[in-house]
């Protein structure tokens, strides 16, 4: 069903540990289901990802976050689904930007200590996956596993 | 990294929320315009934001929000008559488009066309 379809995973600031773990998990899971997966982020999360997955076994395609936004705005490419990871106001703001510029089905993956309040502040079109998770990825993983793609 | 970071910008607010940054621009600007996320300024910066994204004009200075994932939202100011002119022009186009839409709506028939005979009978 998902063969040939594209997925974008947008990483926010990497200071909350569950993000890296969940991005690798979700990228692998989507790839196994036939999705063409790209992970976008700034230098810091991309470096963490490259060190964790040096052979590119779990994540094959990585992209610069601002360049990805520019390319979507300029209509060079787009994605079928987008998971925007966020634990702060800035992450939520990036999610709003993807909601406005992309035709992708958007999932706002909200985590961290203030996940519930942050999740409530999202008023743009997105399917919310909210879990109070910082060090333990299980609550977030359980919710992501329930997503019907 | 965007070219903005190499320019001589003025920083008015730093590491704040997007909402506060928007309200600050609305408060201190002489003119306020609202753009969609992805609006391009200074060659290579595509505005990140929650709609409505406010951009301000104060004299020759363009005021705008700049978001960094690990640092939050900043309010920056840069002198650029060229960008201000482009912003005003894009707003004028928006108004013209919405007026055209209104005129079109007014000119359109409200229901199914009626025949002369039907009207005469009334």
Boltz contact constraints between the chains, C-beta under 6 A:
constraints:
  - contact:
      token1: [A, 12]
      token2: [B, 69]
      max_distance: 6.0
  - contact:
      token1: [A, 13]
      token2: [B, 69]
      max_distance: 6.0
  - contact:
      token1: [A, 13]
      token2: [B, 70]
      max_distance: 6.0
  - contact:
      token1: [A, 42]
      token2: [B, 69]
      max_distance: 6.0
  - contact:
      token1: [A, 69]
      token2: [B, 46]
      max_distance: 6.0
  - contact:
      token1: [A, 70]
      token2: [B, 46]
      max_distance: 6.0
  - contact:
      token1: [A, 73]
      token2: [B, 38]
      max_distance: 6.0
  - contact:
      token1: [A, 73]
      token2: [B, 46]
      max_distance: 6.0
  - contact:
      token1: [A, 89]
      token2: [B, 17]
      max_distance: 6.0
  - contact:
      token1: [A, 90]
      token2: [B, 67]
      max_distance: 6.0
  - contact:
      token1: [A, 90]
      token2: [B, 69]
      max_distance: 6.0
  - contact:
      token1: [A, 90]
      token2: [B, 72]
      max_distance: 6.0
  - contact:
      token1: [A, 93]
      token2: [B, 18]
      max_distance: 6.0
  - contact:
      token1: [A, 93]
      token2: [B, 48]
      max_distance: 6.0
  - contact:
      token1: [A, 93]
      token2: [B, 49]
      max_distance: 6.0
  - contact:
      token1: [A, 93]
      token2: [B, 50]
      max_distance: 6.0
  - contact:
      token1: [A, 93]
      token2: [B, 67]
      max_distance: 6.0
  - contact:
      token1: [A, 96]
      token2: [B, 50]
      max_distance: 6.0
  - contact:
      token1: [A, 97]
      token2: [B, 37]
      max_distance: 6.0
  - contact:
      token1: [A, 97]
      token2: [B, 48]
      max_distance: 6.0
  - contact:
      token1: [A, 100]
      token2: [B, 36]
      max_distance: 6.0
  - contact:
      token1: [A, 100]
      token2: [B, 37]
      max_distance: 6.0
  - contact:
      token1: [A, 101]
      token2: [B, 38]
      max_distance: 6.0
